[in-house]
Amino acid sequence: MPSLALATGAPDVRFDFAVGTSAGRRLGGPPSFEVRIDLEGADREGAPLRTSRHLVHPAGQRPLTATGVALGVERLLGLRGGPVAPGLHTPEALLDPAYAVDRMAESGAAFTSAPGDS
């Protein structure tokens, strides 16, 4: 959360967590992974902004975790980008977001608009 606040300049960032039966499980299949991302505030020009997206993976959390680990190791080994200096690093400091989203999509994840998105 601190990284999100720092990257966006947001004065207030909130994280809400809920656990329940996934849509995949409710439909009789394996548990799926579902996250809703709501952003509300102002855009770079100061106009009101409100958007909601879903990140869904029908095979659950494991493929997304594996993708994240693979991306981190790939970057730390210098296989994508230059050498990484010793120290503590957060994923957003090392990984290109567009590349990470593409790799998540390759693993079966989908980003979709959530109901009420404007």
Protein Blocks (a to p, Z undefined) as FASTA:
>chain_A
ZZmmmmnopabdcddddddddfklmnopacddddddddddddfkopacddddddddfkbj
mlmmmmmmmmmmmmmnopnocdddeddddfklmpcfklmmmmmmmnopacdddehiZZ
